[in-house]
Amino acid sequence: MNPYYTEVAQRASHRCEYCKAPEVVFNFPFEVEHIVPLSRQGSNDEANLALACRSCNLRKGNRIGGESPRSNAEVRFFQPREDLWSEHFQVILESGEIVGITLVGEVTVEYLAMNSSAQVAARQLWIRLGVFP
């Protein structure tokens, strides 16, 4: 297990800091990921670490942003240490979808595939169980 897991998980309230998946419904701990990957000169500093579910972490990979289909510009991903989640995302409780309400949110939702069929189905169940949002 990552040596930073305990402090990062507590800070994140045991939720993915990108899609807000609740760790409690998984049968293994979430991953400690680098907001700015080490391969892009990121550090192991606490300010550069976030808790991520396997889906978000795999899809994020070593990227820090992506191209916005709306603006055709390169836009950074949501940064859990700098940004407030509620300023960039909204949950549609009826559908279980996460909507990006800023360019940062839109690009993060798109590249991390937060609304894949599996993610939405899981989120709908979590909503019914009362563990999301």
LINTA-V912671 format. One record per pair of residues at least 12 apart in sequence whose ideal C-beta (glycine too) atoms are under 7 Angstrom apart, sorted by the first residue. I is the first residue (numbers start at 1). J is the second residue. D is the distance in whole Angstrom. If there is no record, write none. Layout:
# LINTA-V912671
I,J,D
I,J,D
This chain:
# LINTA-V912671
1,29,7
2,32,4
4,32,5
4,49,6
5,29,6
5,32,5
8,32,5
8,49,5
8,50,7
8,51,5
9,30,7
9,51,5
12,50,7
12,51,4
16,30,6
16,51,6
16,52,5
16,53,4
16,56,6
17,50,4
17,51,5
17,52,6
17,80,4
18,52,6
18,56,4
18,78,6
18,108,7
18,112,6
19,53,6
19,56,5
19,98,6
19,112,7
19,114,5
19,119,7
20,85,7
20,132,7
20,133,6
21,53,4
22,126,6
22,131,5
22,132,6
24,131,6
25,126,6
25,131,6
30,51,5
30,52,6
30,53,5
31,52,5
31,54,6
31,57,5
32,49,5
32,51,6
33,50,6
33,52,4
33,57,5
33,60,7
34,48,6
34,49,7
35,48,5
35,50,5
35,79,6
35,80,7
35,81,6
36,48,6
36,64,6
37,62,4
39,62,5
40,62,6
40,64,6
47,81,5
50,80,4
55,119,6
56,112,5
59,111,6
59,112,5
59,113,5
60,77,7
60,112,6
63,111,7
64,76,6
64,77,6
65,77,5
65,107,6
66,107,5
66,110,7
66,111,4
68,103,5
68,106,6
68,107,5
70,103,7
70,106,7
71,103,6
75,103,5
75,104,6
75,107,4
76,104,6
77,107,6
77,108,5
77,111,7
78,104,6
78,105,6
78,108,4
83,104,7
87,102,7
88,100,6
88,101,6
88,102,5
88,104,5
88,105,4
89,101,7
89,105,5
91,133,5
93,127,6
95,120,7
96,120,5
96,123,4
96,124,4
96,127,6
97,115,5
97,120,6
98,114,5
98,115,6
